[in-house]
Amino acid sequence: MERRQVFYPVLEGKIAERGIMKAAIASRLNITPRAFSEKLAGRTQFTWPEVVTIKGVFFPDMEMETLMKTNTGA
């Protein structure tokens, strides 16, 4: 079984750590849970308004650069 690459490790970790339902974030962004999963996996991009909403609503205590850090394999 292939392990899924984590594209946004801090964001995914904080979602889990805080017990936030991914479906709740998707709902707030007015996208499907599947679309949110695609964005988390790096297959599609977050829009700037989505990033601002995620940070402002769910993680107001975090720095945007830290929260949205990607794992690009570099």
C-alpha positions in Angstrom: 0.0 0.0 0.0 1.4 3.4 -1.0 1.6 6.1 1.7 -0.1 9.4 0.8 2.3 12.3 0.5 1.5 15.1 3.0 1.7 18.3 1.1 0.7 20.7 4.0 2.1 18.9 7.0 1.6 21.8 9.5 -2.0 22.4 8.4 -2.9 18.7 8.5 -1.3 18.3 11.8 -3.1 21.2 13.4 -6.4 20.1 12.0 -5.9 16.7 13.7 -4.4 18.2 16.9 -7.4 20.5 17.4 -10.0 18.0 16.4 -11.3 20.1 13.6 -13.4 18.2 11.1 -12.1 18.6 7.5 -15.8 18.7 6.4 -16.3 21.7 8.6 -13.5 23.6 6.9 -14.7 22.5 3.4 -18.2 23.7 4.3 -16.8 27.1 5.4 -14.9 27.4 2.1 -18.1 26.4 0.2 -16.3 23.4 -1.4 -16.9 19.7 -1.2 -14.9 17.6 1.3 -13.4 15.9 -1.7 -12.2 19.2 -3.2 -10.7 20.1 0.2 -8.9 16.8 0.3 -7.5 17.4 -3.2 -6.2 20.8 -2.0 -4.6 19.3 1.1 -2.9 16.7 -1.1 -1.5 19.4 -3.3 -3.3 18.1 -6.4 -5.2 21.4 -6.7 -4.3 24.8 -5.3 -5.9 26.8 -2.5 -7.1 30.2 -3.6 -5.9 33.2 -1.6 -9.4 33.8 -0.1 -9.5 30.1 1.0 -6.2 30.5 2.7 -7.3 33.7 4.5 -10.5 32.0 5.6 -8.7 28.9 7.0 -6.3 31.0 8.9 -8.7 33.6 10.1 -11.6 31.3 11.1 -9.8 28.1 12.3 -6.2 29.2 13.1 -6.2 32.9 14.1 -3.3 32.3 16.5 -0.9 31.0 13.9 1.3 32.7 11.3 0.1 32.1 7.8 3.6 31.2 6.5 3.9 28.5 9.2 0.4 27.1 8.8 0.6 26.9 5.0 4.2 25.5 4.7 4.4 22.9 2.1 6.4 19.7 1.9 7.9 19.9 -1.5 10.5 17.3 -0.9 13.3 20.0 -0.9 
